Amino acid sequence: MILVAELQLVINMKIWVEVPDSWKEKIETATRLEGWEKRTDYVRELIKKDLVSKGLLGVKAVVDSSSSLHSSVKEVREEGGETR
């Protein structure tokens, strides 16, 4: 018997951004309001929402501005697209 394992290489891009010191508390508050525990998750969701709205992630999105970020995007799977 021969076993073959498939190896997937995942590369994560890291982004560094400078914001005014006065934003720190506001970003922390927004992170909690949106239901995230870590700033990283909140910022990732902001970027994802922007990419989805531009059609760059291969998904269609309907955004309800009255909802929080992670619950407001209704995604429809397309070929090769990712859903959350």
Secondary structure as the mmCIF struct_conf table of DSSP 4:
data_model
#
loop_
_struct_conf.conf_type_id
_struct_conf.id
_struct_conf.beg_label_comp_id
_struct_conf.beg_label_asym_id
_struct_conf.beg_label_seq_id
_struct_conf.end_label_comp_id
_struct_conf.end_label_asym_id
_struct_conf.end_label_seq_id
HELX_RH_3T_P HELX_RH_3T_P1 ASP A 21 TRP A 23
HELX_RH_AL_P HELX_RH_AL_P1 LYS A 24 LEU A 33
TURN_TY1_P TURN_TY1_P1 GLU A 34 GLY A 35
BEND BEND1 GLU A 37 LYS A 38
HELX_RH_AL_P HELX_RH_AL_P2 ARG A 39 SER A 53
TURN_TY1_P TURN_TY1_P2 LYS A 54 GLY A 55
BEND BEND2 LEU A 57 GLY A 58
STRN STRN1 LYS A 60 VAL A 63
TURN_TY1_P TURN_TY1_P3 SER A 65 SER A 66
BEND BEND3 SER A 67 SER A 67
HELX_RH_AL_P HELX_RH_AL_P3 LEU A 69 SER A 72
STRN STRN2 VAL A 73 VAL A 76
TURN_TY1_P TURN_TY1_P4 GLU A 79 GLY A 80
#
